[in-house]
Amino acid sequence: MSEWTTLGLVGGVLVLLAAATVAIRALRARNDSGLNTAILETFRMRVHAWWVLCSVLAATFFIGPTATVVLFGLGAFWALREFITLTPTRPSDHRTLFVVFFVIAPLQFVLVGLKNYPLYSILIPVYAFLVIPGLIALEGDYKRFLERIAKIEAGLLICVYCLSYAPALMTLKLGPAHAFGANARLLFFFVLMVQLSDALQYAWAQIPMRHVIVPSIHPTKTWEGLLFGSASVTLLGGVFWWATPFPWWLAAGMSLVVSVMGFAGSLTLSAIKRDRGVRDYGTLVEGHGGLLDRIDSLCFAAPVFFHFTLYWLKMQNIPQPW
C-alpha cells in the first residue's frame, strides 16, 4: 500500500507538470492571449527545471535511499563548486579547498547514509569550521584572511551541510511500521512544497500595486508574494498531509515554515550574487542559471524541516536509529 501511495504522489505531480507544459505551449502559440510574454517565458523555464528535478528525484526513490543520498551529495558538490567559482580564491587556499571538496563534503553525506546523526550534525559547523582556518593559516598567506575563511565556510555550510538534511529525511524512522516508501513520500512532499512556494510567491508577486521588499537585491520578491504565496502553500500542505507522518494541521504549518525559509534562502543567495556583480551562479539549468540558483530555497529549508520532523517524532515516542 505504501508503494502505491508513493507512486500515486509522484505520478500525480508528473501529470500536473505535463498539464502545465501543455497549457504554457498553448498560451505561447496564441498571440492574442493578453498575457505578459516575459512572465510566461519565466514560468516555461521554471516548469522545465521542475521536470528535471522531479524526474531525477522520482527515479532515485525507486532505486533506494543510498541512491538518494548519492544524488544529493553530487548536487552539493556541484553547488559548492558554483559558489566557490563565483567568489575567487587565492592560490594558497587550494590545499584547503581540496580538503573541503574531497574529504569534508563527501564525509558529510557518508555519515548521513550511515545514519550517524550525532556526528553529521556537528561535523561541519564544529570540526570543519575549526580545521579550515588552521589549514589556511598554515599556508602563511594572511591577505584577506577573514574574508577567505568566511567565504569557504559559508559555501560549505549552505551548499553541503544544509542540503544534506534533505536526504537525511530518508534515514528517519517515521513510525512502528517503518517503510522506505514513507520516507520517500516525506522527501518528495518537502521538495514539492519548496518548489510550489517559489512558484506561488512569484505568481502572487505579479499582481498590480505590489510592494517590493528589497529592490536592490531581488526586484521580484514582494510582500504580496511572500504573504499570499506562503498562505497558498500552507493550504496545499494541508491538502497533501497524507504524504507525511503529520496530522493535517501540522503538515500545513510545516509547509508555512518551509515557504518562509525558502524565501530567506532565495533572498540570501541573491544578495551574494549582487555582491559579486553576477546574475546567476552558472549555466547548468535552463532558465535558472546554475544548480545553486535552483536549490537555494531547498538549502535553507532542509535543516529546519528535518529538525521539526525529528522533534515531532520524539513527541510521538518513536525511537530513531542512532
C-alpha positions as CSV (number, residue, x, y, z in Angstrom):
1,M,0.0,0.0,0.0
2,S,2.9,2.3,0.8
3,E,4.5,1.8,-2.6
4,W,1.2,2.5,-4.4
5,T,0.7,5.7,-2.4
6,T,4.2,6.8,-3.3
7,L,3.6,6.0,-6.9
8,G,0.4,8.0,-6.8
9,L,2.0,11.0,-5.3
10,V,4.9,11.1,-7.8
11,G,2.7,10.2,-10.7
12,G,0.2,12.9,-9.8
13,V,3.0,15.6,-9.7
14,L,4.4,14.5,-13.1
15,V,0.9,14.6,-14.6
16,L,0.4,18.1,-13.3
17,L,3.7,19.1,-14.8
18,A,2.7,17.6,-18.1
19,A,-0.6,19.6,-18.0
20,A,1.3,22.8,-17.1
21,T,3.7,22.2,-20.1
22,V,0.8,21.7,-22.5
23,A,-1.0,24.8,-21.2
24,I,2.1,27.0,-21.4
25,R,2.7,25.9,-25.0
26,A,-0.9,26.6,-26.0
27,L,-0.7,30.1,-24.5
28,R,2.6,30.8,-26.2
29,A,1.1,29.8,-29.5
30,R,-1.7,32.4,-29.1
31,N,-0.7,35.9,-29.9
32,D,-3.9,37.4,-28.6
33,S,-3.8,35.8,-25.1
34,G,-3.0,39.2,-23.5
35,L,-0.5,37.6,-21.1
36,N,2.9,39.1,-20.4
37,T,5.3,37.1,-22.6
38,A,8.2,37.6,-20.2
39,I,6.2,36.2,-17.3
40,L,5.0,33.3,-19.5
41,E,8.6,32.5,-20.5
42,T,9.7,32.6,-16.9
43,F,7.0,30.0,-16.0
44,R,8.0,27.9,-19.0
45,M,11.6,27.8,-17.9
46,R,10.6,27.0,-14.3
47,V,8.4,24.1,-15.4
48,H,11.4,22.8,-17.5
49,A,13.6,22.9,-14.4
50,W,10.9,21.2,-12.3
51,W,10.7,18.4,-14.9
52,V,14.4,17.7,-14.5
53,L,14.4,17.9,-10.7
54,C,11.2,15.9,-10.1
55,S,12.1,13.2,-12.7
56,V,15.6,12.6,-11.3
57,L,14.3,12.6,-7.7
58,A,11.4,10.3,-8.5
59,A,13.8,7.8,-10.2
60,T,16.1,7.7,-7.2
61,F,13.1,6.9,-4.9
62,F,12.6,3.6,-6.5
63,I,16.3,2.7,-6.5
64,G,16.7,3.2,-2.8
65,P,17.9,5.6,0.0
66,T,21.5,5.1,-0.8
67,A,21.0,6.4,-4.4
68,T,19.1,9.4,-3.0
69,V,21.9,10.3,-0.7
70,V,24.4,10.0,-3.5
71,L,22.3,12.2,-5.8
72,F,22.2,15.0,-3.2
73,G,25.9,14.5,-2.5
74,L,26.7,15.1,-6.1
75,G,24.3,18.1,-6.2
76,A,26.0,19.6,-3.1
77,F,29.5,19.1,-4.7
78,W,28.4,20.9,-7.9
79,A,26.6,23.7,-5.9
80,L,29.7,24.3,-3.8
81,R,31.8,24.4,-6.9
82,E,29.5,27.2,-8.3
83,F,29.7,29.1,-5.0
84,I,33.5,29.0,-4.8
85,T,33.9,29.8,-8.5
86,L,31.8,32.9,-8.0
87,T,34.0,34.0,-5.2
88,P,37.6,33.7,-6.4
89,T,40.2,32.3,-4.0
90,R,43.9,32.8,-3.7
91,P,46.4,30.1,-4.7
92,S,47.3,29.5,-1.1
93,D,43.7,28.3,-0.5
94,H,43.9,25.4,-3.0
95,R,45.0,22.8,-0.5
96,T,42.3,23.8,1.9
97,L,39.7,23.6,-0.9
98,F,40.9,20.2,-1.8
99,V,40.2,19.0,1.7
100,V,36.8,20.7,1.7
101,F,35.7,19.2,-1.7
102,F,37.2,15.7,-1.4
103,V,37.2,15.0,2.3
104,I,34.7,17.1,4.3
105,A,31.9,17.3,1.8
106,P,31.8,13.6,0.9
107,L,32.2,12.6,4.5
108,Q,29.1,14.6,5.4
109,F,27.0,12.5,3.1
110,V,28.7,9.3,4.0
111,L,27.7,10.0,7.6
112,V,24.1,10.8,6.5
113,G,24.0,7.5,4.7
114,L,25.2,5.7,7.8
115,K,22.5,7.4,9.8
116,N,25.1,8.9,12.2
117,Y,23.2,11.9,13.2
118,P,25.3,12.7,16.3
119,L,28.3,13.2,14.0
120,Y,27.0,14.6,10.8
121,S,25.0,17.3,12.8
122,I,28.3,18.7,14.1
123,L,31.0,17.7,11.5
124,I,30.9,20.9,9.5
125,P,29.7,23.6,12.0
126,V,32.2,22.5,14.6
127,Y,35.1,20.4,13.3
128,A,35.3,21.7,9.7
129,F,34.9,25.3,10.9
130,L,37.9,24.9,13.2
131,V,40.1,22.9,10.7
132,I,39.6,25.3,7.8
133,P,41.1,28.5,9.4
134,G,44.0,26.3,10.7
135,L,44.7,25.0,7.2
136,I,44.6,28.4,5.6
137,A,46.9,29.8,8.3
138,L,49.5,27.1,7.7
139,E,49.9,28.5,4.2
140,G,51.3,31.7,5.6
141,D,49.2,33.9,3.5
142,Y,47.4,36.5,5.7
143,K,45.9,38.7,3.0
144,R,42.1,38.9,3.3
145,F,42.4,36.1,5.8
146,L,39.0,36.5,7.4
147,E,37.3,37.1,4.1
148,R,38.7,33.9,2.7
149,I,37.7,31.9,5.7
150,A,34.2,33.3,5.7
151,K,33.7,32.6,2.0
152,I,34.7,29.0,2.2
153,E,32.8,28.2,5.4
154,A,29.7,30.0,4.1
155,G,29.7,27.9,0.9
156,L,30.3,24.7,2.9
157,L,27.5,25.5,5.3
158,I,24.9,26.4,2.7
159,C,25.7,24.0,-0.1
160,V,26.8,20.9,1.8
161,Y,25.7,21.0,5.4
162,C,22.2,22.5,4.9
163,L,21.4,20.5,1.8
164,S,22.5,17.2,3.4
165,Y,19.4,17.4,5.7
166,A,17.2,16.8,2.7
167,P,18.4,13.2,2.1
168,A,18.7,12.8,5.8
169,L,14.9,12.6,5.8
170,M,15.3,9.2,4.3
171,T,17.1,8.0,7.4
172,L,14.4,8.8,9.9
173,K,12.2,6.1,11.4
174,L,8.7,7.6,10.9
175,G,6.6,5.0,12.7
176,P,6.5,1.5,14.2
177,A,5.9,0.0,10.7
178,H,8.9,1.7,9.1
179,A,8.9,1.6,5.3
180,F,11.2,3.2,2.7
181,G,8.1,4.5,0.8
182,A,7.0,6.7,3.8
183,N,10.4,8.4,3.8
184,A,10.3,8.8,0.0
185,R,6.9,10.5,0.2
186,L,8.1,12.8,3.0
187,L,11.2,13.9,1.0
188,F,9.0,14.4,-2.1
189,F,6.5,16.4,-0.1
190,F,9.3,18.6,1.2
191,V,10.7,19.3,-2.3
192,L,7.2,19.8,-3.7
193,M,6.3,22.4,-1.1
194,V,9.6,24.3,-1.7
195,Q,9.0,24.3,-5.4
196,L,5.4,25.3,-5.1
197,S,6.4,28.1,-2.7
198,D,8.8,29.5,-5.2
199,A,6.3,29.4,-8.0
200,L,3.4,30.8,-6.0
201,Q,5.4,33.6,-4.4
202,Y,6.5,34.6,-7.9
203,A,2.9,34.4,-9.3
204,W,1.4,36.5,-6.4
205,A,4.2,39.0,-6.9
206,Q,2.8,39.8,-10.4
207,I,-0.4,41.4,-9.1
208,P,-0.8,45.2,-9.5
209,M,0.1,47.6,-6.7
210,R,2.8,45.3,-5.4
211,H,5.4,46.3,-2.8
212,V,8.9,45.0,-3.4
213,I,10.7,44.0,-0.2
214,V,14.3,44.7,-1.1
215,P,14.5,46.2,-4.6
216,S,18.3,46.4,-4.5
217,I,18.7,42.6,-4.0
218,H,15.6,41.0,-5.6
219,P,13.2,43.1,-7.6
220,T,10.6,40.3,-7.9
221,K,10.3,39.5,-4.2
222,T,7.3,41.3,-2.9
223,W,5.3,41.4,0.4
224,E,2.2,40.2,-1.6
225,G,4.2,37.3,-3.0
226,L,5.6,36.3,0.4
227,L,2.3,36.6,2.3
228,F,-0.2,35.2,-0.3
229,G,2.3,32.7,-1.6
230,S,3.0,31.3,1.8
231,A,-0.7,31.2,2.6
232,S,-1.3,29.2,-0.6
233,V,1.4,26.7,0.2
234,T,0.1,26.3,3.7
235,L,-3.3,25.3,2.3
236,L,-1.7,22.9,-0.2
237,G,0.4,21.4,2.6
238,G,-2.8,20.6,4.5
239,V,-4.2,19.0,1.4
240,F,-1.2,16.7,0.9
241,W,-1.0,15.8,4.6
242,W,-1.4,12.1,3.8
243,A,2.1,12.1,2.3
244,T,3.6,12.9,5.7
245,P,3.6,11.4,9.2
246,F,1.9,14.6,10.4
247,P,-1.8,15.5,11.0
248,W,-3.2,17.9,8.5
249,W,-2.7,21.0,10.7
250,L,0.9,20.2,11.3
251,A,1.6,19.5,7.6
252,A,0.1,22.9,6.8
253,G,2.3,24.5,9.5
254,M,5.4,22.8,8.2
255,S,4.6,24.0,4.7
256,L,4.4,27.5,6.0
257,V,7.8,27.2,7.7
258,V,9.3,25.7,4.5
259,S,7.9,28.6,2.5
260,V,9.4,31.3,4.8
261,M,12.8,29.6,5.0
262,G,12.8,29.1,1.2
263,F,12.2,32.8,0.8
264,A,15.1,33.6,3.1
265,G,17.4,31.3,1.2
266,S,16.5,32.8,-2.2
267,L,17.0,36.3,-0.9
268,T,20.3,35.4,0.8
269,L,21.8,33.8,-2.3
270,S,20.6,36.7,-4.4
271,A,22.4,39.1,-2.1
272,I,25.6,37.1,-2.6
273,K,25.1,37.3,-6.4
274,R,24.5,41.1,-6.3
275,D,27.7,41.5,-4.2
276,R,29.7,39.6,-6.8
277,G,28.0,41.5,-9.7
278,V,26.6,38.5,-11.5
279,R,23.1,37.4,-12.4
280,D,23.4,33.6,-12.0
281,Y,25.7,31.1,-10.3
282,G,26.2,29.2,-13.5
283,T,24.5,27.9,-16.7
284,L,23.6,24.3,-15.8
285,V,19.8,24.7,-15.5
286,E,18.0,26.4,-18.4
287,G,16.1,29.4,-17.1
288,H,17.7,29.3,-13.7
289,G,21.4,29.6,-14.4
290,G,23.3,27.3,-12.1
291,L,22.2,24.5,-9.9
292,L,22.5,26.7,-6.8
293,D,20.0,29.1,-8.4
294,R,17.5,26.3,-8.4
295,I,18.2,24.8,-4.9
296,D,18.8,27.9,-2.8
297,S,15.4,27.6,-1.2
298,L,16.0,23.9,-0.5
299,C,19.3,24.6,1.2
300,F,17.7,27.0,3.8
301,A,14.5,25.0,4.3
302,A,16.0,21.5,4.7
303,P,17.6,21.6,8.1
304,V,14.6,23.3,9.6
305,F,12.1,20.8,8.1
306,F,14.3,17.9,9.2
307,H,14.6,19.1,12.8
308,F,10.9,20.0,13.1
309,T,10.1,16.5,11.9
310,L,12.6,15.0,14.4
311,Y,11.0,16.9,17.2
312,W,7.6,15.7,16.2
313,L,8.7,12.1,16.1
314,K,10.3,12.4,19.6
315,M,7.0,13.8,20.9
316,Q,5.3,10.6,19.5
317,N,7.9,8.5,21.3
318,I,9.2,7.0,18.0
319,P,12.9,6.0,18.6
320,Q,15.4,6.8,15.9
321,P,18.1,4.5,14.6
322,W,21.0,6.3,16.2
